[in-house]
Amino acid sequence: MDAYCFKCRAKREIKNPKKVTLKNGKPATQGVCAVCGTKVFRIGKS
């Protein structure tokens, strides 16, 4: 699964993806950028 990395300014693979649920009940995926190690977050698909 890919997410946008703000540090790389590109879509990158999510390393160590973790399913989370937002306060409003929507699913999301949280992890780290495979290239630079910055935290990335994707709302929706999990």
Stockholm file with secondary structure:
# STOCKHOLM 1.0

chainA/1-46         MDAYCFKCRAKREIKNPKKVTLKNGKPATQGVCAVCGTKVFRIGKS
#=GR chainA/1-46 SS CEEEETTTTEEEEEEEEEEEECTTSCEEEEEEETTTCCEEEEESCC
#=GC SS_cons        CEEEETTTTEEEEEEEEEEEECTTSCEEEEEEETTTCCEEEEESCC
//
